[in-house]
Amino acid sequence: MRKDYPIFQEQERMTVEQVVRGYTTLAAAAAWRSDETGSLTLGKHADVIILDRDVFTVDPYEIGDTQVDLTLLGGREVHRSEGFAG
């Protein structure tokens, strides 16, 4: 994405925080599963990803370049990128 493109429908823009909530807690609520998933809370399913950058602090135009370093599903490792030592 280029920074010099005009913003289309600026009133519809979302913050990074709103987008992340949409994929986590709000998605769980929409599926009536808030008691089981959607947040890292004791007793809930803990599917987790570790990213190569903090999407809350990088330039929003760099978020699309984010790579997933590690994925845990049901507590089991299902993906690890080459070179990830964590």
MODELLER restraints for C-alpha pairs under 7 A, 6 or more apart:
rsr = mdl.restraints
at = mdl.atoms
rsr.add(forms.Gaussian(group=physical.xy_distance, feature=features.Distance(at['CA:1:A'], at['CA:61:A']), mean=6.42, stdev=0.5))
rsr.add(forms.Gaussian(group=physical.xy_distance, feature=features.Distance(at['CA:16:A'], at['CA:56:A']), mean=6.41, stdev=0.5))
rsr.add(forms.Gaussian(group=physical.xy_distance, feature=features.Distance(at['CA:24:A'], at['CA:38:A']), mean=4.62, stdev=0.5))
rsr.add(forms.Gaussian(group=physical.xy_distance, feature=features.Distance(at['CA:24:A'], at['CA:39:A']), mean=6.57, stdev=0.5))
rsr.add(forms.Gaussian(group=physical.xy_distance, feature=features.Distance(at['CA:25:A'], at['CA:34:A']), mean=6.94, stdev=0.5))
rsr.add(forms.Gaussian(group=physical.xy_distance, feature=features.Distance(at['CA:25:A'], at['CA:38:A']), mean=4.23, stdev=0.5))
rsr.add(forms.Gaussian(group=physical.xy_distance, feature=features.Distance(at['CA:25:A'], at['CA:39:A']), mean=5.92, stdev=0.5))
rsr.add(forms.Gaussian(group=physical.xy_distance, feature=features.Distance(at['CA:28:A'], at['CA:34:A']), mean=4.97, stdev=0.5))
rsr.add(forms.Gaussian(group=physical.xy_distance, feature=features.Distance(at['CA:28:A'], at['CA:37:A']), mean=6.08, stdev=0.5))
rsr.add(forms.Gaussian(group=physical.xy_distance, feature=features.Distance(at['CA:28:A'], at['CA:38:A']), mean=4.97, stdev=0.5))
rsr.add(forms.Gaussian(group=physical.xy_distance, feature=features.Distance(at['CA:36:A'], at['CA:44:A']), mean=4.76, stdev=0.5))
rsr.add(forms.Gaussian(group=physical.xy_distance, feature=features.Distance(at['CA:36:A'], at['CA:45:A']), mean=6.08, stdev=0.5))
rsr.add(forms.Gaussian(group=physical.xy_distance, feature=features.Distance(at['CA:37:A'], at['CA:44:A']), mean=5.35, stdev=0.5))
rsr.add(forms.Gaussian(group=physical.xy_distance, feature=features.Distance(at['CA:37:A'], at['CA:45:A']), mean=5.39, stdev=0.5))
rsr.add(forms.Gaussian(group=physical.xy_distance, feature=features.Distance(at['CA:40:A'], at['CA:46:A']), mean=6.05, stdev=0.5))
rsr.add(forms.Gaussian(group=physical.xy_distance, feature=features.Distance(at['CA:45:A'], at['CA:74:A']), mean=6.32, stdev=0.5))
rsr.add(forms.Gaussian(group=physical.xy_distance, feature=features.Distance(at['CA:46:A'], at['CA:74:A']), mean=6.11, stdev=0.5))
rsr.add(forms.Gaussian(group=physical.xy_distance, feature=features.Distance(at['CA:46:A'], at['CA:75:A']), mean=6.55, stdev=0.5))
rsr.add(forms.Gaussian(group=physical.xy_distance, feature=features.Distance(at['CA:47:A'], at['CA:72:A']), mean=5.45, stdev=0.5))
rsr.add(forms.Gaussian(group=physical.xy_distance, feature=features.Distance(at['CA:47:A'], at['CA:73:A']), mean=4.57, stdev=0.5))
rsr.add(forms.Gaussian(group=physical.xy_distance, feature=features.Distance(at['CA:47:A'], at['CA:74:A']), mean=5.68, stdev=0.5))
rsr.add(forms.Gaussian(group=physical.xy_distance, feature=features.Distance(at['CA:47:A'], at['CA:75:A']), mean=6.72, stdev=0.5))
rsr.add(forms.Gaussian(group=physical.xy_distance, feature=features.Distance(at['CA:48:A'], at['CA:71:A']), mean=5.81, stdev=0.5))
rsr.add(forms.Gaussian(group=physical.xy_distance, feature=features.Distance(at['CA:48:A'], at['CA:72:A']), mean=5.09, stdev=0.5))
rsr.add(forms.Gaussian(group=physical.xy_distance, feature=features.Distance(at['CA:48:A'], at['CA:73:A']), mean=6.68, stdev=0.5))
rsr.add(forms.Gaussian(group=physical.xy_distance, feature=features.Distance(at['CA:49:A'], at['CA:68:A']), mean=6.66, stdev=0.5))
rsr.add(forms.Gaussian(group=physical.xy_distance, feature=features.Distance(at['CA:49:A'], at['CA:70:A']), mean=5.55, stdev=0.5))
rsr.add(forms.Gaussian(group=physical.xy_distance, feature=features.Distance(at['CA:49:A'], at['CA:71:A']), mean=4.46, stdev=0.5))
rsr.add(forms.Gaussian(group=physical.xy_distance, feature=features.Distance(at['CA:49:A'], at['CA:72:A']), mean=6.32, stdev=0.5))
rsr.add(forms.Gaussian(group=physical.xy_distance, feature=features.Distance(at['CA:50:A'], at['CA:68:A']), mean=5.96, stdev=0.5))
rsr.add(forms.Gaussian(group=physical.xy_distance, feature=features.Distance(at['CA:50:A'], at['CA:69:A']), mean=5.51, stdev=0.5))
rsr.add(forms.Gaussian(group=physical.xy_distance, feature=features.Distance(at['CA:50:A'], at['CA:70:A']), mean=5.07, stdev=0.5))
rsr.add(forms.Gaussian(group=physical.xy_distance, feature=features.Distance(at['CA:50:A'], at['CA:71:A']), mean=6.55, stdev=0.5))
rsr.add(forms.Gaussian(group=physical.xy_distance, feature=features.Distance(at['CA:51:A'], at['CA:66:A']), mean=6.76, stdev=0.5))
rsr.add(forms.Gaussian(group=physical.xy_distance, feature=features.Distance(at['CA:51:A'], at['CA:67:A']), mean=5.82, stdev=0.5))
rsr.add(forms.Gaussian(group=physical.xy_distance, feature=features.Distance(at['CA:51:A'], at['CA:68:A']), mean=4.59, stdev=0.5))
rsr.add(forms.Gaussian(group=physical.xy_distance, feature=features.Distance(at['CA:51:A'], at['CA:69:A']), mean=5.40, stdev=0.5))
rsr.add(forms.Gaussian(group=physical.xy_distance, feature=features.Distance(at['CA:52:A'], at['CA:66:A']), mean=6.29, stdev=0.5))
rsr.add(forms.Gaussian(group=physical.xy_distance, feature=features.Distance(at['CA:52:A'], at['CA:67:A']), mean=5.60, stdev=0.5))
rsr.add(forms.Gaussian(group=physical.xy_distance, feature=features.Distance(at['CA:52:A'], at['CA:68:A']), mean=6.31, stdev=0.5))
rsr.add(forms.Gaussian(group=physical.xy_distance, feature=features.Distance(at['CA:52:A'], at['CA:69:A']), mean=6.07, stdev=0.5))
rsr.add(forms.Gaussian(group=physical.xy_distance, feature=features.Distance(at['CA:53:A'], at['CA:66:A']), mean=6.57, stdev=0.5))
rsr.add(forms.Gaussian(group=physical.xy_distance, feature=features.Distance(at['CA:55:A'], at['CA:63:A']), mean=6.02, stdev=0.5))
rsr.add(forms.Gaussian(group=physical.xy_distance, feature=features.Distance(at['CA:69:A'], at['CA:80:A']), mean=5.65, stdev=0.5))
rsr.add(forms.Gaussian(group=physical.xy_distance, feature=features.Distance(at['CA:69:A'], at['CA:81:A']), mean=4.93, stdev=0.5))
rsr.add(forms.Gaussian(group=physical.xy_distance, feature=features.Distance(at['CA:69:A'], at['CA:84:A']), mean=6.14, stdev=0.5))
rsr.add(forms.Gaussian(group=physical.xy_distance, feature=features.Distance(at['CA:70:A'], at['CA:79:A']), mean=5.45, stdev=0.5))
rsr.add(forms.Gaussian(group=physical.xy_distance, feature=features.Distance(at['CA:70:A'], at['CA:80:A']), mean=4.55, stdev=0.5))
rsr.add(forms.Gaussian(group=physical.xy_distance, feature=features.Distance(at['CA:70:A'], at['CA:81:A']), mean=6.45, stdev=0.5))
rsr.add(forms.Gaussian(group=physical.xy_distance, feature=features.Distance(at['CA:71:A'], at['CA:77:A']), mean=5.96, stdev=0.5))
rsr.add(forms.Gaussian(group=physical.xy_distance, feature=features.Distance(at['CA:71:A'], at['CA:78:A']), mean=5.73, stdev=0.5))
rsr.add(forms.Gaussian(group=physical.xy_distance, feature=features.Distance(at['CA:71:A'], at['CA:79:A']), mean=4.98, stdev=0.5))
rsr.add(forms.Gaussian(group=physical.xy_distance, feature=features.Distance(at['CA:71:A'], at['CA:80:A']), mean=6.64, stdev=0.5))
rsr.add(forms.Gaussian(group=physical.xy_distance, feature=features.Distance(at['CA:72:A'], at['CA:78:A']), mean=5.80, stdev=0.5))
